[in-house]
Amino acid sequence: MSVANLRNQVLQIIRAGIAAVDPYRLVKEQVKPEKGNLCLPNGEIFRLDACDRVFIFGAGKGAVPMAVSLRELLGDKFSGGVVITKYGHAAISGMKNPKENPSLQIFEASHPLPDEKGLQATRVLLDCCQELTEKDLAFVVITGGGSALMEYLPQGISLADLQQLNQILLESGAGIHQINTIRKHISLIKGGQLARAIAPAACVSLILSDVIGDRLSVIASGPTAPDESTFQDAMELLEQLGIRERIPANIANYLQAGLNGKIPETPKAGDPIFNNVSNTILGNIRLCLKRAAQEAEKLGYNPVILTSRLHGEAREVAGVLADIVREVLQNDEPVKKPACLLTGGETTVHIKGSGKGGRNQELALAFALNDIQSDFCFASCGTDGTDGPTNAAGAVVDTQTPTRAKTKGLDARTYLKNNDAWHFFKALDDLIITGPTGTNVMDMQVALIP
Amino acid sequence: MSVANLRNQVLQIIRAGIAAVDPYRLVKEQVKPEKGNLCLPNGEIFRLDACDRVFIFGAGKGAVPMAVSLRELLGDKFSGGVVITKYGHAAISGMKNPKENPSLQIFEASHPLPDEKGLQATRVLLDCCQELTEKDLAFVVITGGGSALMEYLPQGISLADLQQLNQILLESGAGIHQINTIRKHISLIKGGQLARAIAPAACVSLILSDVIGDRLSVIASGPTAPDESTFQDAMELLEQLGIRERIPANIANYLQAGLNGKIPETPKAGDPIFNNVSNTILGNIRLCLKRAAQEAEKLGYNPVILTSRLHGEAREVAGVLADIVREVLQNDEPVKKPACLLTGGETTVHIKGSGKGGRNQELALAFALNDIQSDFCFASCGTDGTDGPTNAAGAVVDTQTPTRAKTKGLDARTYLKNNDAWHFFKALDDLIITGPTGTNVMDMQVALIP
């Protein structure tokens, strides 16, 4: 097998995985129309004929194609809806300004930092929810990015306040779960509050997960899922992080009012609201990896999914993956050659240098440094087509990478030290460039050992 | 399966792995006497009857039991020998002061830092080599630690010089391979030079590997293996590390003399010396893991060896292993439950705190922080019975570890931050304490998922 062929196969396997979690296709494949009903993969059946009206709401980078796909299934039963996506992402699906009646209103807004456009669009969405009755049904399509794109703030808290809070939280070293606990409690839509807005109509959420473990309360900050955190948690975190006095007074006062019981808590598990709510994960990194594994098998490889929950510092994770690739090469374990090792998840990069890159490119560069001498090909790739602030989705390395780098005078160690994987792989023409894929289920890694 | 049972099984699997690489047993099982010959596992046969005399040399923490085992096989053909081990390690094997004729001289010396005792013992060993003829056969037993224990310096370089060099190398941030390149070139026994001393007698090295990848030139600094490095490499490294001017002048001058061709290079691959040299790895971490896997299978688990080359920062490695355990729990991949995941190798800890611990205890503590809620048991353990500067070999964690820690008021994160895993596990009574095992093939990790 030539090196070029091996690379083509790796890319083919990655493409197959990404295609399996295409939001448009996911809805078509998993939501089945049947005699005026819609059947979900978990066996739930929704009798469209019994509903007065059926709406579609939602937000996320892949929300528009999900909504479009769903609207096609709904046909005449579709009564309207509001979906918010990232700038440029409505255009990807060819749905920027649909002229139709009833209309699916599509808004574009800022991600990862929310902007006024997002707040305004969310206002439209919530206004639309107000007219729902118990005879209506609301589908909610949720994908990664929904947390920033779909946001509505209480009276008296401004976007500038929120931005300042975000900045202080990031500087304080707070983890993503801590940040979300606080943000859910100054939002009027996160943490199950969209489900509350939709009630008494039935709420059916179709979700593309971009988080490890697929926790409903975490994906897009869980707009239709029971919240596990409280105003008290939020206040305690502010104390713990030592930022109680530094955050905008409007926000501190609002949280204090919540703690005093003057503002309703986010809805919790057991709240009757959720009797009429269904949350279904249509796609995640695991589905992506399973389909990629099938493609590898078709190509003659023994596929193994090692984990769909990969986390940790990218360069360290790369070392462990290389250790396993070496074991396959030398001892045919944990799987016999020709083998395809698959992992998925989301690694982290603690940036110390001033270079250009992303976690997938950094992981690939660190993998190359393990200098495996036998034939292999390895790639790490963001399923959304974007890795860090670059035009690449990831990068591919193989046995010849170190030699080719040497020939071009590129010292891999220096590039890694400077977090500059993009320039390294750019010079080698080894970036994976897909453009936006329209989906996002975190990252995948594929290692082929022929 | 109760938690206690699960723990007992993990420990049973670890014990089985360690027992498989017991140096005494390894020689007995793999070196077969047959009609006056000795047969090695690779098929090589040594005709003892054709030899005038048969000697045993060697060094390492497990060298004495290997030598004793071999001497028993040799019977009347044994003509003498010299073996150097770490302080206290001759006593472990009950062989501190054997009174017999011909004698196997056993010396104890300092490890990991060499001392005068080690240099003196090595002098005795090299003197003994001088009388060897082409009709003699010399077995060399090599285990981890041999590099510090078996050392002889050129005229004019003192132990103090070597110690100063070591200190400067460590401070310079040099890697172990860089350090070894330099040290081999101021040694008269490392880097194949023991094989040169033994020639023209035949040299048969029996090796217990304590390094990832089992490279002969790396284990105990490869006393009977072709050296891949040169005086020029050593000098270039000094420049590269910027320590050329800081190291003792005696050493710099010696290396410069070597570079000028005034001192023989270490013997290289292709040197006729090696025509009469055989190097055989009798045991390594992989053998340990294979035997552990068999034990797990006996207990009803599906065993998988993920890698025998695990490396990286202990806490990061722990995260990836936890990711794979979770995948087994949730999706029966990469192996079906009941499953046993096995890894081996040597991780690293970059110490930032002031606590007490070792890489295995730190790995186990970081694993516990992943807070896996379903039933599992995980242990990380040094096969030599010693993990860092502690009395423990490692530690064991399971589903209840976080709860039990909380009950005792132990915050795992704080202990990890302070590199203080020993006190954490001590308080929970979850240290693995074996005492010195008499062997060393790095570390092993066992995860049971019932």
Interface residues (C-beta under 8 A of the other chain):
Chain A: R286 V304 I305 L306 T307 S308 R309 L310 H311 G312 E313 E316 V317 G319 V320 L321 D323 I324 R326 E327 N331 E333 P334 V335 G345
Chain B: R286 V304 I305 L306 T307 S308 R309 L310 H311 G312 E313 E316 V317 G319 V320 L321 D323 I324 R326 E327 N331 E333 P334 V335 G345
